[in-house]
Structure formats: C-alpha cells, structure tokens
C-alpha cells in the first residue's frame, strides 16, 4: 500500500495548485479511483488486513481533501481575494476520523475557520464578508468532493455533525466552535 507521503507526492504532481477547479475535481476523481482500486485488489486478494485497508482508504481521502480544499481556496482567492490572517481546518469525524474507512464510506466533516478580529472582509475586487466568504468556500469544497463530473463521483459528504447541525451555517467560526 502506498504511504501517505507517496500519495501526497502523486497528488502534488497530478493536481498543481493553478489548475482550474473543474479540472482539479476530475483529476482528483481519477487519482482517487485508481488508488481505491489498488487497495480493493489487495483486500480481495487477502494480502492486506482490514485495519491497513481502512488506514489506506483514509490516507487517500486525507490527501484528496487537502488538494481539493487548496483548489477551492485558490478559486476563491482568484474571485474574491483572501481573508487576511484567515485559516481553515477540516475536522474529520466518523470512519475517516477513526481511520476505519471502506471503499464506500462517506465523509463526516466539519470546516472551522479563524481570522483576526479586526478583519471584516476579503481583499479582492469583489470582497465578501468573512462569514460569507467561508460559507462559499465550504459550499465549493463540498461540491468539489460530491458533484458528479465526467470522471464520476468522489465521495458523499455528511455535514450534519457540525455544531449547528443541518439547519445552520456550513462553516463554523473557531469562536463558535469553541463555545459549542
């Protein structure tokens, strides 16, 4: 099984940051499918334990999540600028968080963002308020993972575990997450 570092190196060469978002989504699906297939063959041939397969599937998801979040962040920065001092963290829950994924596991994710208190909006020609910026980033990110493209599906994403459940904002500020 490829290590996380090997997966990252492969993803870095296939998914450079300057790709258009749609192309990055397609390439992520191809890479994900190839790697998942390799793990699946090892599972079927009984040459890898279920525990190691779960870790391998989780490593694939980790790398693809990171690359697609970076692609979405780049797309947002191109359109709306960046949020000065802004940072984002993805918290993995469920099977991904427990490193027990299977080929058909969905992703239970929470996106948390933080920024300096004096920053009110992004820096672009079409600035957005900070909360709106991270809501759009999160929506793009979820779409990048879930929308079927010419290369098929990548993952199903479940965001119901976020602090506000399915009714509130899709991204949580660090302050609200801390209070939660």
Secondary structure by P-SEA (a helix, b strand, c coil): cccaaaaaaaaaaaccccccaaaaaaaaaaaaaaaaaaaaaaaaaccccaaaaaaaaaaaaaaaaaaaaaaaaaaaaacccccccbbbbbbbcccccccccccccccbbbbbbbcccccccccccccccaaaaaaaaaaaaaaaacccccccccbbbbcccccccccccccccaaaaaac
